[in-house]
Amino acid sequence: MLTIWGHQGSPNVQKVIWACEELGARYVRKDIGGAFGGTDTPSYLAKNPNGRVPTIEDDGFALWESHAILRYLAARDPAKRLTSDDWQARAKIDQWMDWHCAHLSPAIRSLVVLVVKPRSTMPTPEEIEAARAEIIPLLRLVDRELEQRDYVAGNTFTIADIPVAISYNLWKIMEPACADFPALEAWYARINRRVAFKPMSGQRRV
C-alpha cells in the first residue's frame, strides 16, 4: 500500500494524488505540513530530510519531491499510461516538467503569496501587476504550443500535464477574468473532463 504524506491543500501533494487516481493506485494519505505541522519531527525528517511535502512510502521505499514522485509512479505502471517507453517522447515529458519547476511554478507562487496567503500588509497594485506580468508570457508560451497538439508534451495525457494544470487552476482561481488563451482553455476543458482531476479543481487553499 502506498502512503502519501501531505495535506490536500498543497499543490505539490495534489499532483501526487491526481497521478494515483489516474493510475488507480491504492494509497492512504496522512495529513502533514501546512496547518497540520509535523514536517520537522525526527520521524518525518528521516523520510524526507528536506522537511517539506509530499513524501511517499512504497513498501519501505521513501521518495520526496513531487516531480520525482510523478516519474516514479508513471514508471512503475506496466502500461506506461502517464509516460512513454519512447526515449524522445519521455524527454519531452521531462522537458515540460522541468520548465514548470523552473519557470511557471515560481511565477504562480509569487502571485499566490501576494493575493492568497495571509500577510500583515496588503500588497500594492504595482506588486500584483508585476507578479502577473511574469506569468502572462509563460501562459502565452504554453498556449502557442497547445495550438499544435492536444496535451502539453504530445497528443496523449501524461505526467507533464499534471503540474501545469495544477498551476493553471491556481491562476484561474486568482484571475477569473484572466487574459484570453484559447488553446490553453481548450486543453483545460479536456483536463476538466478527467474524473481524477475533479478533486483538484477549484481549491482555494494553497
C-alpha positions in Angstrom: 0.0 0.0 0.0 1.4 3.4 -1.0 1.4 6.1 1.7 1.3 9.8 0.7 2.4 12.2 3.4 1.0 15.7 2.9 -2.1 17.8 3.2 -4.5 18.0 0.2 -4.4 21.8 0.1 -0.8 21.6 -1.1 -0.5 21.9 -4.9 2.5 19.5 -4.8 0.5 17.0 -2.9 -2.4 17.4 -5.3 -0.1 16.4 -8.2 0.7 13.0 -6.5 -2.9 12.3 -5.5 -4.0 13.1 -9.1 -1.4 10.7 -10.6 -2.5 7.9 -8.2 -6.1 8.5 -9.1 -5.3 8.3 -12.8 -3.5 5.1 -12.3 -6.0 3.5 -9.9 -3.2 3.1 -7.4 -4.2 2.1 -3.9 -3.0 4.6 -1.3 -3.6 6.2 2.0 -2.8 9.8 2.7 -1.7 11.2 6.0 -2.1 14.9 6.8 1.1 16.6 7.5 2.6 20.0 6.6 0.8 23.4 6.5 -1.6 23.9 9.3 -1.1 20.2 10.4 2.6 20.7 11.0 4.8 17.7 11.7 7.4 18.1 8.9 10.1 19.0 11.4 9.7 15.8 13.5 12.6 13.3 13.6 10.4 10.6 12.2 9.3 12.7 9.2 12.8 14.1 8.6 14.1 10.5 8.5 11.9 10.0 5.4 12.4 13.5 3.9 15.4 15.5 5.2 14.1 18.5 3.2 11.1 18.7 5.6 8.5 19.5 3.0 5.6 17.7 1.4 4.9 15.5 -0.3 6.7 12.3 0.6 5.6 8.8 -0.4 6.4 5.5 1.1 6.1 2.4 -1.1 7.0 -0.9 0.7 9.6 0.8 2.8 11.0 3.0 -0.1 10.7 6.7 0.7 10.7 9.3 -2.0 10.2 13.1 -1.9 10.0 15.9 -4.5 6.7 15.9 -6.3 8.1 15.6 -9.9 10.4 12.7 -8.9 7.3 11.0 -7.4 5.3 11.6 -10.5 8.0 10.0 -12.6 8.3 7.1 -10.2 4.5 6.4 -10.2 4.4 6.6 -14.0 7.4 4.3 -14.5 6.1 1.6 -12.2 2.9 1.4 -14.1 3.3 -1.6 -16.5 1.1 0.1 -19.2 3.0 3.3 -19.0 -0.3 5.2 -19.2 1.2 8.5 -18.0 4.6 8.3 -19.7 6.2 6.6 -22.7 8.8 3.9 -23.5 10.0 6.0 -26.4 13.0 7.9 -25.1 12.4 11.0 -27.2 8.7 11.3 -26.0 9.9 10.8 -22.4 12.5 13.5 -22.9 9.7 15.9 -24.0 7.7 15.0 -20.8 10.8 15.7 -18.7 11.4 19.0 -20.6 8.0 20.3 -19.7 8.1 19.1 -16.1 11.5 20.9 -15.7 10.1 24.0 -17.4 7.2 24.0 -14.9 9.6 23.8 -11.9 12.0 26.4 -13.2 9.5 29.0 -14.6 5.8 28.6 -14.3 5.6 27.3 -10.7 7.8 30.1 -9.2 5.9 32.7 -11.1 2.5 31.4 -9.9 3.8 31.1 -6.4 4.8 34.7 -6.3 1.3 35.8 -7.1 -0.2 33.3 -4.6 1.9 34.8 -1.8 0.5 38.2 -2.7 -3.2 37.5 -3.1 -4.0 34.3 -1.3 -1.6 33.8 1.6 -2.3 36.0 4.7 0.2 38.7 5.3 0.5 41.7 7.7 0.3 44.3 4.9 -1.8 44.4 1.8 0.1 44.1 -1.5 0.1 47.2 -3.7 -1.4 47.1 -7.1 2.1 47.5 -8.5 3.3 44.4 -6.7 0.3 42.4 -8.0 0.8 43.7 -11.6 4.5 42.9 -11.5 3.7 39.3 -10.4 1.0 39.0 -13.1 3.5 40.3 -15.7 5.8 37.4 -15.0 3.1 34.8 -15.6 1.4 36.1 -18.8 4.3 35.4 -21.2 4.7 31.8 -19.8 1.0 31.1 -20.3 1.2 32.5 -23.8 4.1 30.2 -24.5 2.0 27.1 -23.4 -1.0 28.5 -25.4 1.1 28.6 -28.6 2.4 25.1 -28.0 -1.1 23.7 -27.4 -2.2 25.1 -30.8 -0.1 22.2 -32.2 -1.2 19.3 -30.1 -3.8 18.2 -27.5 -1.7 17.9 -24.4 1.4 19.6 -23.0 4.0 17.0 -24.2 2.2 15.4 -27.1 -1.2 14.1 -28.2 -1.8 12.0 -25.1 -2.2 12.9 -21.4 1.0 12.4 -19.4 2.5 13.4 -16.1 3.6 16.6 -17.9 0.0 17.9 -17.9 -0.4 17.4 -14.1 1.8 20.2 -12.7 0.8 22.6 -15.5 -2.9 22.0 -14.9 -2.5 22.5 -11.1 -0.7 25.8 -11.7 -3.2 27.0 -14.3 -6.0 26.1 -12.0 -4.5 28.3 -9.3 -4.1 31.1 -11.9 -7.8 30.8 -12.8 -8.8 31.0 -9.1 -6.7 34.1 -8.6 -7.5 35.7 -12.0 -11.1 34.7 -13.0 -11.1 37.4 -15.7 -7.7 36.3 -17.0 -6.2 37.0 -20.4 -7.5 35.1 -23.3 -5.6 31.8 -24.0 -7.9 29.9 -26.4 -5.7 26.8 -26.9 -4.9 26.6 -23.2 -8.6 26.9 -22.3 -9.5 24.1 -24.7 -6.8 22.0 -23.1 -8.1 22.9 -19.6 -11.6 21.9 -20.7 -10.2 18.5 -21.7 -8.4 18.2 -18.4 -11.7 19.0 -16.5 -13.3 16.0 -18.2 -10.9 13.7 -16.4 -12.5 12.2 -13.3 -9.2 12.1 -11.5 -8.8 15.9 -11.8 -12.2 16.8 -10.2 -11.0 16.7 -6.5 -8.1 19.0 -7.5 -10.1 21.7 -9.3 -11.4 24.8 -7.7 -9.4 24.5 -4.5 -8.7 27.8 -2.9 -6.2 26.5 -0.3 -2.5 26.5 -1.3 
